[in-house]
C-alpha cells in the first residue's frame, strides 16, 4: 500500500478514511477542501497520512484536449501561476496531522515529447525552491506524473523506459543545480506504458459493407461484436488504433477499412483507418493491440451490452482472468417491484 498514490479531484470521506486506514503511501491533495479532510481523519484514526500537492504547471501538452491536464482552465490541481499552489503548501504545512511529502504534476496522457515534462519540472521545482526559502520546508519528494505514450498504431514511436528514466532524471538534476537546491526523490507513474501493450482485444467480424466515397473511392466497413462498450477511447477523444486479421493469413490486396462496433451510434468506431485484406469476411477474427490502457477499466454496459472476458495466455496455456458477463450479472442489482 505504501507504493500507491491516491488521486482524484473529488475524494469522498469514505474513500479517504479507507486510504488512511490502509496506509496508502501518498494522498494527492487536489483542492483546498481536501486539505482539511485528511487532518481530521488522521486525528480520528490515530494514524498517519502522507500527502502531496497536485499543481498545474500551465503546460500545454501536445495531446487531445480531454487528456491534457496541466493547462490552467481545468478541474485538476492548484495553479502555480495564481499562487494557489503555494497557498496550498502553506496550509498543509500548518495543518496538524498530514506529512507533506512534496509536489505532484501531471501534464497529460499519450505524450511522446519530453519537452513538456522539462517545462513542467522547471516550474514545479521553482515552486519547490520557493517553499524551501519562504516556509522553511525541505520537501523530500517530487512526482512528475505519467502520460508516457505507447504504440497504439504503427506510426507511434514511444521511448523505452530506460530512455525515459534517463531523460527525466537529467531534467530534474539540471534544474536543481540551476536553482541551488537539493534534488528531491523523483517518482513517475508509467501506468499506460506498463499495462497498455500487455493486452489486445480480439473481435469477431459480423458484417462487411462497401461504402462509396466522393471521387469514386470507397471504404470497407467491418462491423465487429463489440465497440464503444469495450473501448470508449476512440469515441471519447478520437484515439487511434491499428487492427490486423488474426485468425488466418491472407494474400488478398489490402483495402482501406474502418472497424466499427455494433452499437446505435455513428461514432461507435474502434479503428478509424486501417488497411485490411480485401477478402475479410464474417467469422474472421480481428485483433486490436494496445488495449490494456484503458479499455477494460473504462468498459461499460452501454445500452445493457455485456462486457467480454479477459483471457490470459502464457507459455501456451490459457486461463480466464475475468469471465464473460451474463444476463444474470446484468440483472443482479435489480431488486424488483
VEXNUKE-216678 format. One line per 4 residues: number of its first residue (from 1); their letters; for each residue x negated, y negated, z of C-alpha. Coordinates in steps of 0.5 Angstrom, whole numbers, plus 500, padded with zeros to 3 digits. Each point is the difference from the previous one (the first is absolute). Layout:
VEXNUKE-216678
NUM) a) X,Y,Z; ...
//
This chain:
VEXNUKE-216678
1) xxxx) 500,500,500; 494,495,501; 499,500,493; 507,498,498
5) xxxx) 502,493,498; 507,498,502; 502,495,494; 507,497,499
9) xxxx) 503,493,499; 506,502,505; 498,505,505; 505,502,505
13) xxxx) 499,500,507; 502,508,500; 494,500,495; 495,496,504
17) xxxx) 502,504,506; 498,506,497; 494,498,497; 497,497,506
21) xxxx) 502,507,504; 497,504,495; 493,496,500; 501,497,493
25) xxxx) 493,497,498; 502,494,497; 506,496,500; 500,495,494
29) xxxx) 504,494,503; 504,496,494; 504,495,504; 500,495,506
33) xxxx) 506,504,503; 495,507,499; 495,496,505; 505,501,506
37) xxxx) 502,507,499; 494,504,501; 498,496,506; 507,502,503
41) xxxx) 499,507,498; 493,500,503; 502,498,507; 507,504,500
45) xxxx) 496,507,498; 493,498,504; 497,502,493; 495,496,495
49) xxxx) 501,497,493; 495,498,495; 503,495,495; 497,497,494
53) xxxx) 503,493,497; 502,501,493; 498,494,496; 502,498,493
57) xxxx) 494,497,496; 503,497,495; 497,504,495; 504,502,493
61) xxxx) 498,507,499; 501,502,492; 506,505,501; 507,500,500
65) xxxx) 504,494,504; 503,505,504; 494,504,503; 496,493,500
69) xxxx) 500,499,508; 494,494,501; 503,494,497; 504,495,505
73) xxxx) 507,501,498; 502,507,502; 502,504,506; 494,503,503
77) xxxx) 495,497,505; 497,493,502; 498,495,496; 493,498,501
81) xxxx) 501,493,496; 505,498,504; 497,501,507; 505,505,502
85) xxxx) 495,506,500; 495,496,505; 506,499,504; 502,507,500
89) xxxx) 493,502,502; 500,495,506; 507,502,502; 498,508,500
93) xxxx) 493,498,504; 504,496,505; 506,506,501; 499,505,505
97) xxxx) 499,507,498; 498,501,493; 493,500,498; 498,496,494
101) xxxx) 496,504,495; 500,496,494; 503,497,494; 503,504,494
105) xxxx) 501,498,493; 504,504,494; 500,497,493; 504,504,496
109) xxxx) 500,507,497; 497,504,494; 494,495,499; 494,501,496
113) xxxx) 496,494,501; 496,499,507; 500,492,499; 507,500,503
117) xxxx) 497,503,506; 494,496,500; 504,493,500; 505,503,506
121) xxxx) 494,503,504; 496,493,500; 507,496,502; 501,505,506
125) xxxx) 493,500,502; 500,493,500; 506,500,505; 497,506,504
129) xxxx) 494,495,501; 504,494,502; 504,505,505; 493,501,503
133) xxxx) 498,493,500; 506,497,503; 503,505,504; 494,504,502
137) xxxx) 502,507,498; 496,505,496; 505,504,497; 497,507,498
141) xxxx) 503,502,494; 503,497,493; 505,504,496; 500,498,492
145) xxxx) 506,505,499; 501,504,494; 502,500,493; 495,503,496
149) xxxx) 502,502,493; 501,507,498; 500,503,493; 508,501,498
153) xxxx) 498,499,493; 494,502,495; 499,492,500; 499,499,507
157) xxxx) 492,500,503; 500,500,507; 494,500,504; 498,506,504
161) xxxx) 500,500,508; 492,499,501; 500,494,495; 506,497,504
165) xxxx) 497,501,506; 493,497,498; 503,494,497; 505,498,506
169) xxxx) 494,501,505; 496,496,496; 505,494,499; 501,500,508
173) xxxx) 493,501,501; 498,494,496; 506,495,502; 498,502,508
177) xxxx) 493,498,498; 502,493,497; 504,499,506; 495,502,505
181) xxxx) 505,505,504; 499,507,502; 503,505,495; 507,503,502
185) xxxx) 501,507,499; 503,501,494; 506,504,498; 504,501,494
189) xxxx) 507,504,498; 499,504,494; 506,504,500; 502,500,493
193) xxxx) 493,502,498; 501,506,504; 507,502,499; 501,498,493
197) xxxx) 496,504,496; 502,506,504; 507,501,497; 503,501,494
201) xxxx) 508,500,498; 502,506,495; 506,498,497; 505,505,495
205) xxxx) 502,497,494; 507,500,499; 501,496,493; 496,497,495
209) xxxx) 503,494,496; 497,496,494; 502,492,500; 499,496,494
213) xxxx) 496,493,502; 499,494,496; 496,500,494; 501,507,498
217) xxxx) 496,503,506; 503,505,505; 499,502,507; 502,507,503
221) xxxx) 504,500,507; 498,506,504; 505,501,506; 498,504,506
225) xxxx) 503,503,506; 498,494,505; 499,493,499; 500,494,505
229) xxxx) 503,504,505; 493,503,501; 496,495,497; 503,493,501
233) xxxx) 493,496,498; 501,499,493; 507,497,501; 498,496,506
237) xxxx) 493,497,498; 499,502,493; 495,505,502; 496,504,494
241) xxxx) 499,508,500; 498,505,495; 503,506,498; 498,507,497
245) xxxx) 503,506,497; 499,505,506; 503,507,498; 497,501,493
249) xxxx) 494,498,495; 503,496,494; 497,499,493; 505,495,498
253) xxxx) 499,493,498; 500,495,507; 506,496,499; 502,493,504
257) xxxx) 504,502,506; 504,498,506; 501,504,506; 507,499,503
261) xxxx) 504,502,506; 507,503,501; 503,494,504; 505,495,498
265) xxxx) 495,494,499; 497,498,493; 494,498,505; 499,507,502
269) xxxx) 494,501,497; 494,505,502; 495,498,495; 501,494,495
273) xxxx) 495,502,495; 496,507,498; 498,504,494; 503,507,501
277) xxxx) 500,506,495; 506,499,494; 502,507,502; 502,498,507
281) xxxx) 507,503,502; 505,502,505; 497,505,505; 493,497,499
285) xxxx) 496,498,507; 497,493,500; 495,498,506; 499,493,502
289) xxxx) 494,499,504; 498,496,506; 507,500,503; 497,501,507
293) xxxx) 501,493,501; 505,499,501; 505,504,497; 503,505,505
297) xxxx) 499,495,506; 505,495,496; 504,505,497; 508,499,502
301) xxxx) 507,504,499; 501,495,494; 507,501,498; 500,506,505
305) xxxx) 495,503,496; 496,506,503; 492,499,502; 496,505,497
309) xxxx) 495,505,503; 493,498,502; 495,506,498; 493,501,502
313) xxxx) 495,504,495; 493,502,503; 496,506,497; 505,503,496
317) xxxx) 505,500,506; 507,496,500; 503,498,506; 506,496,502
321) xxxx) 499,494,504; 507,497,499; 506,504,498; 504,497,495
325) xxxx) 506,497,502; 507,503,500; 507,497,500; 501,502,507
329) xxxx) 494,496,502; 503,494,497; 507,501,504; 496,502,506
333) xxxx) 502,493,503; 507,500,498; 504,500,507; 507,501,496
337) x) 506,497,502
//
